[in-house]
Amino acid sequence: MKKKELKNTKTYLVSVMAVMLLFWITGCGDMITKSEVPEEQVAYEEVGQEISTWKIAEADGSKQTVSYKITQIHRDPEYVEKAIEEYNFSGVGNPIGALKNDNLQYCIADYQVIYPEGFPTGEYGVTNTPITFKVVGLDGKETIKADGINYKSLNDTIEIGDVPMGFDFFPPETYQGSFVFLMVKEYDEYLFTEVYPEGVEGEPRYVRGQ
């Protein structure tokens, strides 16, 4: 091969390699398709793990540290139906109506809020013992995506625990709470997160549903 032809061949090969390198760097040669990239998920705790949070003390309006843990999730229809019937019969809050969507079911989560010794109280003790939770997707967003359907109305929960009425809860003590939530049947890719009261700020913490 003549020197001129050899030089042209080397120049061609270098040009091809440069184009391939640019192709790779710019991502055009990426072999992972969008469908293979996992959706972003937030970090979460498991059921039973204790989480530190804040509560506003009714006695003096101060922000106080407490902790909570979701202890159990009930999805058995008979258990849930009986608990809702008892709550509705008690007349404590607005009754929970029957479901009209066959894809959804009522579920119940049990949780504890641990109030430490020294938590400020008046003579009546503590009455604002529950924590309000909402349901979100694994990405921390309010839309629940299940079976190709986007559900945008599954976030709210309803407290059905035996909330103290006054003179019956004095720290150190643990509130045993329960709340009702809606979820798609046989679907467990969701999270619970705390809804902070007005005036309280904190990092979102999440607990994986079941």
GIWOVEN-V151950 format. One record per residue. RES is the residue in one small letter. PSI is psi in whole degrees, 0 to 359 (none if undefined). Layout:
RES&PSI / RES&PSI
//
This chain:
m&136 / k&154 / k&321 / k&318 / e&321 / l&318 / k&319 / n&322 / t&315 / k&319 / t&319 / y&314 / l&319 / v&320 / s&317 / v&315 / m&321 / a&318 / v&318 / m&321 / l&316 / l&320 / f&318 / w&315 / i&320 / t&355 / g&357 / c&336 / g&11 / d&128 / m&354 / i&122 / t&165 / k&324 / s&341 / e&349 / v&122 / p&145 / e&151 / e&134 / q&149 / v&158 / a&144 / y&162 / e&165 / e&161 / v&134 / g&346 / q&139 / e&138 / i&134 / s&141 / t&191 / w&150 / k&147 / i&122 / a&128 / e&330 / a&320 / d&4 / g&10 / s&156 / k&123 / q&147 / t&130 / v&178 / s&158 / y&163 / k&137 / i&124 / t&331 / q&148 / i&128 / h&125 / r&3 / d&121 / p&320 / e&315 / y&313 / v&316 / e&318 / k&317 / a&320 / i&321 / e&317 / e&321 / y&313 / n&320 / f&332 / s&334 / g&15 / v&318 / g&189 / n&137 / p&147 / i&120 / g&170 / a&150 / l&146 / k&2 / n&117 / d&345 / n&347 / l&162 / q&151 / y&141 / c&165 / i&136 / a&130 / d&144 / y&165 / q&144 / v&119 / i&113 / y&121 / p&165 / e&139 / g&354 / f&126 / p&135 / t&152 / g&190 / e&341 / y&356 / g&211 / v&131 / t&333 / n&63 / t&331 / p&165 / i&138 / t&130 / f&159 / k&163 / v&133 / v&173 / g&176 / l&343 / d&3 / g&0 / k&160 / e&341 / t&126 / i&121 / k&112 / a&129 / d&39 / g&8 / i&137 / n&118 / y&123 / k&14 / s&29 / l&14 / n&322 / d&150 / t&161 / i&120 / e&128 / i&13 / g&168 / d&85 / v&132 / p&144 / m&354 / g&139 / f&19 / d&11 / f&108 / f&117 / p&152 / p&125 / e&160 / t&125 / y&130 / q&104 / g&166 / s&146 / f&150 / v&140 / f&162 / l&142 / m&155 / v&137 / k&136 / e&30 / y&132 / d&14 / e&70 / y&167 / l&155 / f&142 / t&150 / e&142 / v&110 / y&140 / p&164 / e&133 / g&356 / v&127 / e&149 / g&162 / e&133 / p&134 / r&146 / y&148 / v&131 / r&133 / g&177 / q&none
//
